[in-house]
Amino acid sequence: MTLTVESAAIRISRNIKSAEKALNEALLQQAELMSTLVSARNLVSPDLLSGQDALMRLMKSQQSLLTAGNDLARVHGRMLDIGKEMGGTAEDCPDDWRQTGQLNIADAA
């Protein structure tokens, strides 16, 4: 099976969106886990340091996901640049996203 430029562009777009969604889902799941861990600690132990090492590792994991999200946003931006250089358009991407680094929730829907 031969991959055409058009089908590659569609696949890349789909894969980037999927990766961005997966990162967001992982962040949400970890935030929920953090909430559950802290709530459980309050129920089980009056000791503020109980399980602190696990909380610190989870926070480090969340930071890694945020860093990965930043890197993925740069990949997204670069792929948009390449698409434009090749004569394509980025109709499904908000114009101001790459300048501000902020994505309007309404634009993402």
C-alpha positions in Angstrom: 0.0 0.0 0.0 1.4 3.4 -1.0 1.0 6.3 1.2 0.1 9.5 -0.6 0.8 13.0 0.6 -2.9 13.6 1.2 -3.4 10.4 3.2 -0.3 11.0 5.2 -1.5 14.5 6.1 -4.9 13.1 7.2 -3.2 10.4 9.2 -0.8 12.8 10.9 -3.7 15.1 11.8 -5.7 12.3 13.2 -2.7 10.9 15.2 -1.8 14.3 16.6 -5.4 14.9 17.8 -5.4 11.4 19.3 -2.1 12.0 21.1 -3.3 15.3 22.5 -6.5 13.8 23.7 -4.6 10.9 25.3 -2.3 13.3 27.2 -5.3 15.3 28.5 -7.0 12.1 29.6 -3.9 11.0 31.4 -3.7 14.3 33.2 -7.3 14.1 34.2 -6.8 10.5 35.5 -3.7 11.5 37.5 -5.5 14.5 39.0 -8.3 12.2 40.1 -5.8 9.8 41.5 -4.1 12.7 43.4 -7.5 13.7 44.9 -8.3 10.2 45.9 -4.9 9.7 47.5 -5.1 12.9 49.6 -8.7 12.1 50.6 -7.7 8.6 51.7 -4.7 10.0 53.6 -7.1 12.3 55.5 -9.3 9.3 56.4 -6.6 6.9 57.4 -3.8 8.9 59.0 -3.6 12.2 60.8 0.1 12.3 59.8 0.6 14.9 57.1 3.7 13.0 55.7 1.9 9.6 55.3 2.3 8.6 51.7 4.1 11.9 50.9 6.7 10.1 48.8 3.9 8.6 46.6 2.3 12.0 46.2 5.6 13.6 45.2 6.2 10.9 42.6 2.7 11.4 41.2 3.3 15.2 41.0 6.5 14.5 39.1 4.6 12.3 36.8 2.1 15.0 36.2 4.9 17.5 35.5 6.3 15.1 32.9 2.9 14.9 31.2 2.7 18.7 31.1 6.2 18.8 29.5 5.1 16.1 27.0 2.1 18.3 26.2 4.3 21.3 25.5 6.5 19.2 23.2 3.5 17.8 21.4 2.1 21.3 20.9 5.4 22.2 19.3 5.2 19.1 17.0 1.7 20.2 16.1 2.9 23.7 15.3 5.8 22.4 13.2 3.6 20.1 11.3 1.2 23.0 10.5 4.2 24.9 9.2 5.3 22.0 7.0 1.7 21.6 5.7 1.6 25.3 4.8 5.0 25.1 3.1 3.7 22.3 1.0 0.6 24.3 0.0 -1.9 22.8 2.4 -4.2 24.6 4.8 -4.9 24.2 8.5 -8.6 24.9 8.5 -9.3 22.9 11.6 -6.7 24.7 13.7 -7.5 28.1 15.3 -5.2 30.8 13.9 -4.3 32.4 17.2 -3.3 29.1 18.9 0.3 29.1 17.7 0.9 32.8 18.5 -0.5 32.8 22.0 0.0 29.2 23.1 -3.6 29.4 24.4 -6.4 27.3 22.9 -9.8 28.6 23.3 -12.1 25.9 24.7 -14.8 26.9 22.2 -12.3 26.5 19.3 -11.4 23.0 20.5 -15.0 21.8 20.5 
